[in-house]
Amino acid sequence: MVSYTREKLRRVLKVDFVRFCIVGGLGFVINFIILVVLAHIANIPVFIAQLIGAEIALFSNFMLHNNWTYKSRKSKKSFTTLLTQFHATSWPAILGSSLMVSLGVNVVHLTKLVALGISSMIALLWNFAWSKYVVWRTITEQEIEEIGE
């Protein structure tokens, strides 16, 4: 029973979307902690605090995606190229999220946690699609041969 459960868990953890969500969940926690600390303790405006928290979480997410989520994908891209592409495709979601969190907290009077949760769910599919199909896109054997020519 234990080995069956362990094997089932291993198979689930091999699914890119599951790994993506685990990494994203950790990023959410990092982002939220930094947002609360900066907004409440440092008295930084929510929009700026969210941008800072999002950037720190984004870098953490990139490192985990590169070394775990998409580790098995064949890519000829350099670390710098991957990092640049990840940031370029993620920043529209970060700016949108920061705006949504700021409006949610300041206009709609949501808690920071609820506002960040709503904005994160909206950004989830955008970020997954860009990271899987653009940044860490699987390269076929034919494409590898063409690159070498």
N, C-alpha and C positions, 0 to 999 in steps of 0.2 A: 504494500500500500504506500509506504513512504517513498520507495524508489519510483513507483508510478507517478506520484505527485511531484517528485523532484524532476522527473523527465518531462512531465507536462509543463512545469514551470520553465524549464530550459527552452522548450519549444516556443512558448509564449514570448520569452525574453529575446528570442531571435527575430521577432517581428519588428521591423523598423518603426512602425507607428507606436508600438508599446514602448520601445526604448525612447523614442522621441518624446512621448508623454511623461515618462519618468524623469528625463533630463529637464523637460519643461516645468515639471512640478517642482523640482529642486530650484530651478531658476526663479519660479514664482515666489518661493519662500525667501530666497536671497533678495529679490526685488522688493518684496513686502517689508522685510526687516529694515532694509536701507531706507525705503520710503518713509516708514514710521519714525525711524531714528532722525533722519534729516529734517522731516517736517515738524516733529514734536520737540526734539531736543535742540537741534541747531536752528530751528525756526526758519527754515528755508521754504519758499513757496512750494506748494504741492507739485506744480508743473515741473519745476527745476529738480526737486527731489525725485520725482518719478523718472525724469531723464537720466539722472545719475544712477539710480537704482537699476534702471533698465539696461544701461550700458554695462554695468558690472555683471549683471545676470547674463547679458548677451555673451560676454567674453567667457564666462563660466560654461554656458551652454555650448559655445563653439568648441571649447577644449574637450568637453565630454562627448559631443557628437563626433568630433574628429577621431577621438581615441576609443570610442565604444560604439555609439549608434551606427556609424557608417564605416567603421574600421575595416570591414572586409571588402569594401567597394574598391575596385581598381580605378585609380585616378593618376593622371600624369601631372596634375596641378601641384604647384608648390604650396607650402604652408601659407605663405603670404598671399597667394592668389585665392586660396580657399577662404582665408580670414577676410580678405577684401570683399569677395563675392558674398560671403555670409552677412557681413555688415551691410553691404549695399542692398541686399534683398530683405534684410530684417529692419532696417531703419524706417521705412514707411510704416510698418506695423508699430514700431516704438513711438514714432511721432503721433500716430493715431491713438495709440494707447495712452500716451501722456495727456493728450487733449481730452480723451474720454474720461480718464481718472480725474483730471482737474475739473472738468464740467460736472462730473458725477458728484464730487465732493463739495465743490463750491456753489453749484447751481441747484442740483437735485437733492443735495444734502445726504448722499449715501455715505456709508463708512468707507474708509480707504480700502478695506478688505473686499467689500462688495464691489466697489468701483473697479478695482484692479482685477477681480475675478471675472467680471463681465467683459472688460476689455481684453483680457487674456484669452477667453474663449473665442472671441471674434478673431483675434490674431492667430490662433492655433492652426487653422487650416491653411492660411496664407503662408505662414512660416514653414509648415511641413512640406507643402508643395514645392516651394522654392528650394528648400534645403535638399530634398530628396531628388528632385528632377532637374535641378540646375547646378547647385553647388557640388553635391556629391553624386552626380549622375553616374550611373553605371556605364562603363565604356565597353562596347562589344569587342570581340577579338578582331573583327574587320577594321574597326576604328583604330585599334592599337597598331595593327599592321600599317595602316595609312599614315599614322603619326610617324612611324619609323622610316617611312620612305622619303 
